[in-house]
Amino acid sequence: MAKSILLELLEARNYKELKRLMGEYNPVDLAELLMELNDRDLAIVFRMIEKDKAAEVFSYMDDDQRQTLLDCFTSQEIKHILDSMYTDDAVDLLEDMPANVVNKLLDQVSKDTRADINRLLNYPEDSAGSIMTVEYVDLSPDMTVRQALQKIRTIGIHSETVYTCYVIVQRKLVGIITAQALMTNDEDVQVKDLMEENFIFIRTTDDREDAAKLFRRYGLIAIPVLDKEGFIVGIVTFDDAIGVLTEETTEDIHKMAAISSSEESYLKTSVFQHAKNRIPWLLILMFSATITGAIITKYENAFQVVPILVSFIPMLMDTGGNCGSQSSTLVIRGLAVDELHFSDFFSIVWKEFRVSLIVGIVLAAVNGVRIYLVYGGDVQLAMVVAASLIGTIVVAKMVGCMLPIFAKQLHLDPAIMASPLITTIVDTCSIMIYFRIATLVFRL
Amino acid sequence: MAKSILLELLEARNYKELKRLMGEYNPVDLAELLMELNDRDLAIVFRMIEKDKAAEVFSYMDDDQRQTLLDCFTSQEIKHILDSMYTDDAVDLLEDMPANVVNKLLDQVSKDTRADINRLLNYPEDSAGSIMTVEYVDLSPDMTVRQALQKIRTIGIHSETVYTCYVIVQRKLVGIITAQALMTNDEDVQVKDLMEENFIFIRTTDDREDAAKLFRRYGLIAIPVLDKEGFIVGIVTFDDAIGVLTEETTEDIHKMAAISSSEESYLKTSVFQHAKNRIPWLLILMFSATITGAIITKYENAFQVVPILVSFIPMLMDTGGNCGSQSSTLVIRGLAVDELHFSDFFSIVWKEFRVSLIVGIVLAAVNGVRIYLVYGGDVQLAMVVAASLIGTIVVAKMVGCMLPIFAKQLHLDPAIMASPLITTIVDTCSIMIYFRIATLVFRL
């Protein structure tokens, strides 16, 4: 169903067909489609969605559309939506709203929901607590599989997942049991004989990215969240973890290109916000680059005598920057996916050193021959450029691979040690190497 | 359990305690621990793992260790491991082995497993078919919930997931039903009344990255895979999808730094392979950079008259490169996570144009003032550099945002239009703008 069909049915007031078609739609796709409607149509169409599905569709919409809908909802409708949403989605909705709106909305919901939401709203934004939900299945160790299945039958419909169940004694988590285990074992066996006592868990205060990485590592559907006292307070599910991993990777990629990250999507971010996200690093890098300029000034008389020297500056600077960013990118990504660690420092440096020698020699040879041929057999010039290339590439790769590891060790984000910063640092080195060699060879 | 404890227990021949400790370990962690052992210890310890867990631990190990183990296994052991592994893991194991070893191994397994493995081995490496598995629960529409649960009880233990079940009529997939629906509905209801008929599916020939993106979009646990005729041939599970998303993102990030991707991890890739992955793009970019050099040569007399001009080249080149790569990175990542599309072309260009004007004016103003102060009130010089900065930044951001979108439209990977290539292109433009303005202002 494209937007046009939807609008046609709406125009023709063919609500029956409209409802039927929307029933066939996946909530994610439906949310995307509704977001293309204008405010008036949105409210009309949204009210036609089946009640149980509506809260899910609502949770997939953007803040703007949700605000529009909330503005024209009755308090009864708001209560229904908030009560039907999983707590993590409700928290996600309320987090971006002004405090007075949040209070007004919370007035509408049931007492239990309000308490849950309030508790979750208190966790720091990047913590595991902020992405968890409280709708899980709790079992007790003495239950039989039959009793456990019976409990799931009763409360499972309101749980975000029934596929991992939590065995709890006096609010303490003593084990977890999968629905697969419950469904494939004898009904008279007790839960305590099937449950896994060595389970993976996270703390409310853990970084949400670290929590998300556990899903990637262990392939889990849900992970329990414990508070400081070891009591279970919620669970995080894999779909939220995939979202976090994607967001954190985007943030890393942006940081690697010297951009401060935005919460909003590209198109929703204003021009001024975009500019604000980009200018600070550009200013820092611009001033760092003037150091390279100052070094060049020192060698003014060198390129006044041999002006051709200037024409190799871009090639040297670019190649150095590219070599350095290759190394830093490999290390930054390796650290991000936990493939590389500080303990690998020497293996990495030794590997990069050998790689840089090979790369340097190949590039220097190709370029040396090219210069020799193009500039009428000028051996001296060919040698100067070739030697500078090798020196630049070795330095670039050493700087590129070391800085991200140092950053990580100093608890800085390794992603800032990427292309832009490495390029600026390497520029200075390459210009120094180049003019030092040139003044030596040409006795300037 | 650290490696040292394990080795101590092994030394002391305290096999009972060793077995007990290993029983407590998660298969993923156990695999990582075993990979640190030498070949002889590895074989001894591996044989002590509980049989059901062994295949899972095996599937998490690296190719080298698996090869070591296979070399010292009896055919009985090989048969057990291969039969216990999910087909997708078995295929993953065999894919990287020479054909004669594969045939030898396949001789050991049961006929059914062999047929499954052979079929999966035939799918292209980047296809959805290559990451699917064949162990799923199939139901028929006329079953009651009770019968369905009974079937899961019987075959569920061998399925990679029981949480999504597939309703099949004559090999055609007619609907899917979640375990949650089965567990929370009346036992006498028929499957056909609960199943979802509008389900998400993928084709064997779909790109595995596109398949993985569906998991991110819809938050699914498993997606069915259909062949050309619409018959169901397997399923892909979310844990494999997370793996694919991570791998593909790594590949993109490497490509954005002008590195050809390696299958192996950083440390396992040889120095020569590393060099081979990096040299081609460096050579291309190095030669492109000589164009910028050639342009500089044209303005030789300009910087012989005003030598200070040369010292601003690094700052202009770096800033242009950084600005361009900011834009290209935002667009490349936006395209990768399906947040931006070709239809957004004009909104993106218009947004980047306005951003580039703000960024350009701010940077030019700051730099203009700096030059005015540092170079004793040289207004002409300050004007030349400031104007060149604005021109460079506008061009850089335009080039940076457009090229990735064009690449996508031409079915090229947008990731190649990243920092290194953009920098090289922008360099040429910035040098041309700079010297054109300089020669005009200084009448050179």
Interface residues (C-beta under 8 A of the other chain):
Chain A: E24 Y25 N26 V28 L149 I152 R153 G156 I157 T161 V162 Y163 A179 Q180 M183 T184 N198 I200 F215 R216 R217 Y218 G219 I221 F238 D239 I242 G243 L245 T246 T249 T250 I253 H254 M256 A257 A258 I259 S265 Y266 L267 V271 F272 H274 A275 R278 I279 W281 L282 L283 L285 M286 A289 T290 T292 G293 A294 I296 T297 E300 F303 Q304 P307 I308 V310 S311 F312 I313 P314 M315 M317 D318 T319 G321 N322 C323 S325 Q326 S328 T329 L330 V331 R333 G334 V337 E339 L340 D344 S347 I348 K351 R354 V355 I358 V359 V362 L363 V366 N367 R370 S419 P420 T423 T424 D427 I431
Chain B: E24 Y25 N26 V28 L149 I152 R153 G156 I157 T161 V162 Y163 A179 Q180 M183 T184 N198 I200 F215 R216 R217 Y218 G219 I221 F238 D239 I242 G243 L245 T246 T249 T250 I253 H254 M256 A257 A258 I259 S265 Y266 L267 V271 F272 H274 A275 R278 I279 W281 L282 L283 L285 M286 A289 T290 T292 G293 A294 I296 T297 E300 F303 Q304 P307 I308 V310 S311 F312 I313 P314 M315 M317 D318 T319 G321 N322 C323 S325 Q326 S328 T329 L330 V331 R333 G334 V337 E339 L340 D344 S347 I348 K351 R354 V355 I358 V359 V362 L363 V366 N367 R370 S419 P420 T423 T424 D427 I431
